[in-house]
C-alpha cells in the first residue's frame, strides 16, 4: 500500500500540464500506430467531455453572479462594452489574416475535386441569433446548454439583485446572503474542476488516440495545403494579434507569461474541439494562473465561448478560397470582401461545439455561389481544422479578458505567471 501511495505522490509531483501534454503526444502516437483499433478507448474520452460539459452551466451561473456582486450596473456596462468591442476587433483581424494567407498560399490549386455529398443545413440568420440571446425559458436554456441565453438571463438576474441590494429595507439585507451562497458554489465548482482535470490525463490520451486512429493521417495528403494554411493563419493571429498587439502594446504585459498562463486551456481546446467544453479549464487558468479578477473573467469568458470565434473566421475565409480554387472559380476582390464580412458575422452564430463550423461553411459558400458538395470534400479534415480553430478561440478569450482586466485594475500582476513563480507541484498551477 505504501509503494502505491509513493508512486501516486511521484505522479502527482509532475505538473498537470506536463502530464496532459504527454498524454496528448502518447495518444497521437497510439492512434497512428494502432489505427481504428484505438476506438476501444473512445468511451474514456467521451467521459472526459461529459465531465467538462457537466461543469459549464454551473460554473457560468455561480461565477457570473459572484462577479456581478462586485459590479454596479454602470461598471458592468463599461466592462461589457470593452469586452464585446475587443472581440469584434480581433475577429475582424482574424478574417483579414485568413484571407491574406489564403491569397499568398492559394490552397486548393492542383487538387482534384472528387465530388462528395454535402447536406446543406439552414444556418441561423442574424435576427435568429439576436433573438436567441433571450430565452423563452431560462431553465430550459440551461438544460439545453444554450450558453448565450444562459449568460443573458444570469446577467439580468444579477443586475436585479444589485438593485434590490441598493434598496434600504429588510429584503435588501438578505441579498448579500444570496451572493455569498453563489460564491461558495463557485469555489466548490473549482474544486470539482481540479478533479476533472486530474482525469483529463486519461481523457486527453483517449480523445487523441481514438481521433487520430479513426481519422488517420492519409486524409491530410490531398487536403494538406488547407490544413497548413489554417495552421499558419492561426499562428500569425496568435502571435500578432494576441501576443504582440494585445499583450505587448495594449496591456503592456509579458506575452511569454500570458502563454504560460494559457497553456492548459490551449491544450484542452485542441483535444476537445469545444470552446464551451473547455470553459471550466479556461476559467481556472484565468483565476489561478493569469490572476484575473472574477468580476472580469466571469463575464468575458462565457461570452467569449459563444461569441468570440476568431478561429472560425480564419477557417471560413481560407476554406472558401480553397473551395474556389478546387472548382476553378477564383474569387474576385469584391467577392473576398463579401467573404470576410460574412465570415465575421456568422462566427458569432457558430456554436462552440465540435462540428458546428462545417455547417456554417454552407452559408459562406452560398454567398459566393460555390457548390455545397465542397463541404463533403472538406469534411475529411474538419476534425483537425476544428482543433486548430478552437485552440485559437480560447486563447483569444483569455487575451481579451487579460486586457479588460488590466484596463479595470482587475489583474494581479504580482502573483501567478506574471512573477515567473514555479508551478505548484500538486496541481500544475502557479503558486502564491
C-alpha positions in Angstrom: 0.0 0.0 0.0 2.9 2.3 0.8 4.5 1.7 -2.5 1.3 2.5 -4.4 1.0 5.7 -2.3 4.5 6.8 -3.1 4.0 6.1 -6.8 0.9 8.3 -6.7 2.8 11.0 -5.0 5.6 10.9 -7.6 2.9 11.0 -10.3 1.3 14.0 -8.7 4.6 15.8 -8.3 4.7 16.2 -12.1 2.9 19.4 -13.0 -0.5 18.7 -14.5 0.1 20.4 -17.8 3.2 18.2 -18.4 1.1 15.1 -17.8 -1.7 16.3 -20.1 0.9 17.2 -22.8 2.5 13.7 -22.6 -1.0 12.1 -22.8 -1.6 14.2 -25.9 1.6 13.0 -27.5 1.2 9.4 -26.5 -2.4 9.3 -27.6 -1.5 10.7 -31.0 1.3 8.1 -31.4 -1.0 5.3 -30.3 -3.6 6.5 -32.8 -1.1 6.5 -35.7 0.4 3.1 -34.6 -2.8 1.1 -34.0 -5.3 2.9 -36.2 -9.0 2.4 -35.6 -8.3 -0.3 -33.0 -7.9 2.6 -30.6 -11.6 3.3 -30.8 -11.8 0.9 -27.8 -10.6 3.8 -25.6 -13.1 6.3 -27.1 -15.6 6.0 -24.1 -12.8 7.2 -21.8 -12.5 10.3 -23.9 -16.3 10.8 -24.1 -16.4 10.6 -20.3 -13.9 13.5 -20.1 -16.1 15.6 -22.5 -19.2 14.8 -20.5 -17.5 15.8 -17.2 -16.4 19.1 -18.8 -19.8 19.8 -20.2 -21.4 18.9 -16.9 -19.4 21.8 -15.3 -20.2 24.5 -17.9 -23.6 25.7 -16.8 -23.0 25.6 -13.1 -19.7 27.5 -13.4 -21.3 30.1 -15.6 -24.2 30.6 -13.1 -22.1 30.7 -10.0 -19.1 32.7 -11.2 -21.1 35.2 -13.2 -23.3 36.0 -10.3 -20.3 36.2 -8.0 -18.6 38.6 -10.4 -21.7 40.8 -10.7 -21.8 41.1 -6.9 -18.7 43.3 -7.2 -20.1 45.5 -10.0 -22.5 48.3 -10.3 -24.8 48.1 -13.4 -22.9 51.1 -14.9 -19.5 49.4 -14.4 -20.8 46.2 -15.8 -21.8 48.2 -18.9 -18.3 49.5 -19.3 -16.7 46.1 -18.9 -19.2 44.5 -21.2 -18.7 47.2 -23.9 -15.0 46.9 -23.8 -15.1 43.0 -23.9 -17.6 42.8 -26.8 -15.7 45.6 -28.7 -12.4 43.8 -28.4 -14.0 40.5 -29.5 -15.3 42.2 -32.6 -11.9 43.8 -33.4 -10.0 40.5 -33.0 -12.5 38.6 -35.1 -12.2 41.1 -37.9 -8.4 40.9 -37.8 -8.7 37.1 -37.9 -10.8 37.2 -41.0 -8.3 39.6 -42.7 -5.4 37.4 -41.8 -7.2 34.3 -43.1 -7.8 35.9 -46.5 -4.3 37.2 -46.7 -2.7 33.8 -46.0 -5.2 32.1 -48.4 -4.2 34.6 -51.2 -0.5 34.0 -50.6 -0.6 30.2 -50.3 -3.5 29.6 -52.7 -4.6 26.3 -51.1 -6.6 24.0 -53.4 -4.7 24.7 -56.6 -3.9 21.4 -58.3 -6.3 19.5 -56.0 -8.7 17.3 -57.8 -12.3 17.6 -56.6 -13.8 14.2 -56.4 -17.3 15.3 -55.5 -18.8 14.1 -52.2 -22.2 14.5 -50.7 -22.9 17.5 -48.5 -26.1 18.1 -46.6 -27.0 21.7 -46.5 -28.4 22.8 -43.1 -30.1 26.1 -42.7 -27.8 28.3 -40.6 -29.4 30.8 -38.2 -30.0 34.3 -39.6 -28.7 37.4 -37.8 -32.2 38.0 -36.5 -32.4 34.5 -35.1 -29.0 34.9 -33.4 -30.1 38.1 -31.7 -33.5 36.7 -30.6 -31.8 33.6 -29.5 -29.9 35.5 -26.8 -33.2 36.0 -24.9 -34.5 32.6 -23.7 -38.2 31.7 -23.7 -37.5 29.6 -20.6 -34.3 30.2 -18.7 -34.4 26.8 -17.0 -34.8 25.1 -20.4 -31.9 27.2 -21.8 -29.6 25.9 -19.0 -30.8 22.3 -19.5 -30.1 22.5 -23.2 -26.7 24.1 -22.7 -27.6 27.3 -24.5 -24.7 29.4 -23.2 -25.6 32.8 -24.7 -29.2 32.6 -23.4 -28.0 31.4 -20.0 -25.4 34.3 -19.8 -28.1 36.8 -20.7 -30.5 35.6 -18.1 -27.9 35.4 -15.3 -26.6 38.9 -16.1 -30.2 40.3 -15.9 -30.9 38.4 -12.7 -27.6 39.5 -11.2 -28.3 43.2 -12.0 -31.7 42.9 -10.5 -30.2 41.6 -7.3 -27.8 44.5 -7.2 -30.8 46.9 -7.5 -32.6 45.1 -4.7 -29.5 45.3 -2.5 -29.4 49.1 -3.1 -32.8 49.5 -1.5 -32.6 50.2 2.2 -35.1 47.8 3.5 -35.3 44.4 5.2 -35.1 42.4 1.9 -32.0 44.3 0.8 -30.1 43.0 3.8 -30.6 39.4 2.7 -29.2 39.9 -0.8 -25.6 39.5 0.3 -26.5 36.1 1.7 -27.7 35.1 -1.7 -24.5 36.3 -3.3 -22.4 34.5 -0.6 -24.2 31.2 -1.4 -23.3 31.5 -5.0 -19.7 32.4 -4.1 -19.5 29.2 -2.1 -20.9 27.3 -5.0 -18.3 28.8 -7.3 -15.5 27.7 -5.0 -16.9 24.2 -4.8 -17.1 24.0 -8.6 -13.4 24.9 -9.0 -12.6 22.0 -6.6 -14.6 19.8 -9.0 -12.7 21.2 -12.0 -9.4 20.3 -10.4 -10.6 16.7 -10.0 -11.8 16.6 -13.6 -8.5 17.9 -14.8 -6.7 15.0 -13.0 -8.9 12.6 -15.0 -8.1 14.8 -18.1 -4.8 13.0 -18.4 -6.7 9.8 -19.3 -9.3 11.7 -21.2 -6.9 13.5 -23.5 -5.0 10.3 -24.3 -8.2 8.6 -25.2 -9.5 11.5 -27.3 -6.3 11.8 -29.3 -5.8 8.0 -29.7 -9.4 7.4 -30.9 -9.5 10.6 -33.0 -6.2 10.1 -34.8 -6.9 6.3 -35.1 -10.2 7.0 -36.8 -9.2 9.9 -39.0 -5.7 8.6 -39.9 -3.0 10.7 -41.4 -3.6 9.8 -45.0 -6.6 12.0 -45.3 -4.3 15.1 -44.9 -2.3 14.3 -48.0 -4.8 15.8 -50.5 -6.0 18.5 -48.2 -2.7 19.2 -46.5 -2.5 22.7 -48.1 -5.8 23.7 -46.5 -4.7 22.4 -43.0 -1.3 24.1 -43.4 -2.9 27.5 -44.4 -5.3 27.4 -41.4 -2.5 26.5 -39.1 -0.2 29.3 -40.4 -3.0 31.9 -40.2 -3.8 30.9 -36.6 -0.1 31.0 -35.7 0.1 34.5 -37.2 -3.1 35.6 -35.4 -2.0 34.4 -32.0 1.5 35.9 -32.4 0.5 39.2 -33.9 -3.0 40.0 -32.5 -2.8 38.4 -29.1 0.8 38.3 -28.1 2.1 41.5 -29.8 -0.9 43.8 -30.2 -3.0 42.9 -27.1 -0.3 41.8 -24.6 2.8 43.8 -25.5 1.2 47.0 -26.9 -2.2 47.4 -25.3 -1.9 45.7 -21.9 1.9 46.1 -21.6 2.4 42.7 -20.0 4.7 39.7 -20.9 3.4 37.7 -23.9 5.5 34.7 -22.7 3.9 34.9 -19.2 0.5 35.1 -20.9 1.2 31.9 -22.9 2.4 30.1 -19.8 -0.9 31.0 -18.1 -3.0 29.9 -21.0 -1.4 26.6 -21.9 -3.8 24.3 -20.0 -6.8 25.8 -21.9 -5.0 25.7 -25.2 -4.1 22.0 -24.9 -7.6 21.1 -23.7 -9.2 23.1 -26.5 -7.1 21.3 -29.1 -8.0 17.9 -27.7 -11.8 18.6 -27.2 -12.6 20.8 -30.2 -15.1 22.7 -28.0 -14.8 26.2 -26.7 -17.7 25.8 -24.3 -16.4 22.4 -23.1 -13.0 24.0 -22.4 -14.7 26.8 -20.4 -14.0 25.3 -16.9 -10.3 24.9 -17.7 -10.2 28.4 -19.3 -11.7 29.9 -16.1 -9.2 28.0 -13.9 -6.3 29.5 -16.0 -7.8 33.0 -15.7 -8.1 32.8 -11.9 -5.2 30.7 -10.8 -2.5 31.5 -13.4 -3.3 34.8 -15.0 -4.8 36.2 -11.8 -7.6 38.0 -13.4 -10.3 39.1 -11.0 -13.5 37.1 -11.1 -15.7 40.1 -11.9 -13.9 40.3 -15.2 -13.4 36.7 -16.4 -16.8 35.5 -15.1 -18.3 37.8 -17.7 -15.7 37.8 -20.5 -15.1 34.1 -20.8 -18.7 32.8 -21.0 -19.4 35.5 -23.6 -16.2 34.6 -25.5 -17.0 30.9 -25.5 -20.1 31.7 -27.6 -19.5 34.9 -29.4 -15.7 35.1 -29.9 -14.9 32.8 -32.8 -11.7 34.1 -34.3 -10.7 30.7 -35.4 -14.0 30.2 -37.2 -13.5 33.4 -39.1 -10.0 32.3 -40.2 -11.2 28.9 -41.1 -14.2 30.0 -43.1 -12.2 32.6 -45.1 -9.4 30.2 -46.0 -11.8 27.3 -46.8 -13.8 29.4 -49.2 -10.7 30.4 -51.2 -9.7 26.7 -51.1 -13.1 25.8 -52.5 -12.9 28.4 -55.2 -9.5 27.1 -56.4 -10.7 23.5 -56.3 -13.6 24.1 -58.6 -11.6 26.5 -60.8 -13.6 29.7 -59.9 -11.0 32.1 -58.3 -12.7 34.8 -56.2 -12.6 38.5 -57.2 -11.5 41.0 -54.7 -15.1 42.2 -54.2 -16.2 38.6 -53.5 -13.4 38.2 -51.0 -14.5 41.3 -49.1 -18.0 39.7 -49.0 -16.5 36.5 -47.7 -14.7 38.5 -44.9 -17.9 40.3 -43.9 -20.0 37.1 -43.8 -17.2 35.1 -42.0 -17.0 37.7 -39.3 -20.8 37.9 -38.9 -21.6 34.2 -38.9 -18.7 33.4 -36.5 -20.9 35.0 -33.8 -23.6 32.4 -34.5 -21.2 29.5 -34.6 -21.8 27.2 -31.6 -18.7 26.4 -29.5 -19.1 22.7 -30.1 -17.4 20.2 -32.4 -18.7 20.1 -36.0 -20.5 23.5 -35.9 -18.1 25.1 -38.3 -18.8 22.7 -41.1 -22.5 23.7 -41.0 -21.7 27.4 -41.1 -19.4 26.8 -44.1 -22.5 26.3 -46.2 -23.5 30.0 -45.6 -20.3 31.4 -47.0 -20.3 29.0 -50.0 -23.9 30.1 -50.8 -22.9 33.8 -50.7 -20.3 33.4 -53.4 -22.1 30.8 -55.5 -19.8 27.8 -54.8 -21.1 24.2 -54.8 -22.1 22.9 -51.4 -20.6 19.5 -52.3 -17.3 21.1 -51.3 -18.5 20.7 -47.7 -18.4 16.9 -48.1 -14.9 17.1 -49.5 -13.6 19.3 -46.7 -15.4 17.3 -44.0 -12.5 14.8 -44.0 -10.2 17.3 -42.3 -12.9 19.0 -40.3 -11.7 17.4 -37.0 -8.1 18.8 -37.3 -9.3 22.2 -38.6 -11.7 22.4 -35.6 -9.0 21.6 -33.2 -6.8 24.4 -34.5 -9.6 26.9 -34.6 -10.8 26.1 -31.1 -7.3 26.5 -29.6 -7.3 29.9 -31.3 -10.7 30.8 -29.9 -9.9 30.1 -26.2 -6.5 31.9 -26.5 -8.4 34.9 -27.7 -10.9 34.7 -24.8 -8.1 34.8 -22.3 -6.2 37.5 -24.2 -9.3 39.8 -24.2 -10.0 39.0 -20.5 -6.4 40.0 -19.7 -6.7 43.3 -21.5 -10.0 44.2 -19.9 -8.6 43.2 -16.5 -5.6 45.4 -17.0 -7.8 48.4 -18.1 -10.0 47.9 -15.0 -7.2 47.3 -12.5 -8.6 43.8 -12.0 -5.5 41.7 -12.6 -2.8 40.9 -10.0 0.5 41.2 -11.8 2.4 40.5 -8.6 1.3 36.8 -8.5 0.8 33.8 -10.8 2.6 33.5 -14.0 3.4 37.2 -14.1 6.1 36.8 -11.4 7.5 33.7 -13.1 6.9 31.6 -9.9 7.4 27.9 -10.0 4.3 25.8 -10.7 2.6 24.1 -7.8 3.8 20.5 -8.0 0.4 19.1 -7.0 -1.8 21.0 -9.3 0.4 22.3 -12.1 -0.8 25.9 -11.5 1.3 28.8 -10.3 1.8 29.2 -6.6 1.0 32.2 -4.5 
